[in-house]
Amino acid sequence: MDWAALIVDPNAEYLALVELERYGLKPYLAQAKRLWTAPRSTAPVMRKFPIFPRYLLIPYPDAHDPHVRLARGICRHRCLLADELGRPWRAPAKVIDGVREAEQSGQFDEILHKGDHVTMACGVLATLRAVCTSDVPSGMIELLTPLFGGSKATVNATRIVHAS
């Protein structure tokens, strides 16, 4: 079964997803996990974000269902991604299945790797750039800091921000 793409209002992917499910449709929203800090907070948390902002995937036969136009969060003036002739964009099921597998295995997730440059999210060392040297079990990460000519520090992964 092929898939079509629905155009969603800005930041309304989750609203549109819930609305379409409420109408009995089966949309798919590809998501990735990454660190996010809430406004007026200093503690970053892992949160899911859409991989394709402003788009929801829906089985091709459901793309012209009348409920699609009724759902909140779907773009009103142009709800279906189409070419200049009005033909809906179509993705083969094999491609979308590959995206689903990659999402489930965490390939889109923001993960820290050895050699990544990071900064502390809060505290006295908030402006200090460090380099990841290894992952330590239980959510801790080992860093190489420029302090004292290159000292190592072990910190909680929630206390750092991924820089590059």
Long-range contacts (C-beta under 8 A, 24 or more apart in sequence): 1-59, 1-60, 1-61, 1-93, 2-59, 2-60, 2-90, 2-91, 2-92, 2-93, 3-28, 3-57, 3-58, 3-59, 3-60, 3-90, 3-91, 3-92, 3-93, 3-96, 4-57, 4-58, 4-59, 4-60, 4-63, 4-80, 4-81, 4-88, 4-89, 4-90, 4-91, 5-52, 5-55, 5-56, 5-57, 5-58, 5-80, 5-81, 5-89, 5-91, 6-55, 6-56, 6-57, 6-58, 6-63, 6-68, 6-74, 6-75, 6-79, 6-80, 6-81, 7-54, 7-55, 7-74, 7-75, 7-78, 7-79, 7-80, 7-81, 8-54, 8-55, 8-56, 8-73, 8-74, 8-75, 9-54, 9-73, 9-74, 9-75, 10-54, 12-72, 12-73, 13-50, 13-53, 13-54, 13-55, 13-56, 13-73, 14-73, 15-72, 15-73, 16-56, 16-71, 16-72, 16-73, 16-74, 17-56, 17-73, 19-71, 19-72, 19-73, 19-74, 20-56, 20-58, 20-67, 20-68, 20-71, 20-74, 22-71, 23-65, 23-67, 23-70, 23-71, 24-67, 25-58, 25-62, 25-65, 25-67, 25-68, 26-58, 26-59, 26-62, 27-56, 27-57, 27-58, 28-56, 28-57, 28-58, 28-96, 28-100, 29-56, 29-57, 30-57, 30-99, 30-100, 30-103, 30-108, 31-103, 31-108, 32-103, 32-108, 32-109, 32-110, 33-106, 33-108, 33-109, 33-110, 34-109, 34-110, 34-162, 35-110, 35-161, 35-162, 37-121, 37-161, 42-121, 42-122, 43-121, 43-122, 43-158, 43-159, 44-121, 44-158, 44-159, 44-160, 44-161, 45-158, 51-99, 51-103, 51-108, 55-81, 57-91, 57-96, 60-88, 60-90, 63-88, 110-162, 112-141, 112-157, 112-160, 112-162, 116-162, 116-163, 116-164, 117-163, 117-164, 118-143, 118-160, 118-161, 118-162, 118-163, 119-160, 119-161, 119-163, 120-155, 120-159, 120-160, 120-161, 121-158, 121-159, 121-160, 121-161, 122-159, 123-159, 129-163, 130-160
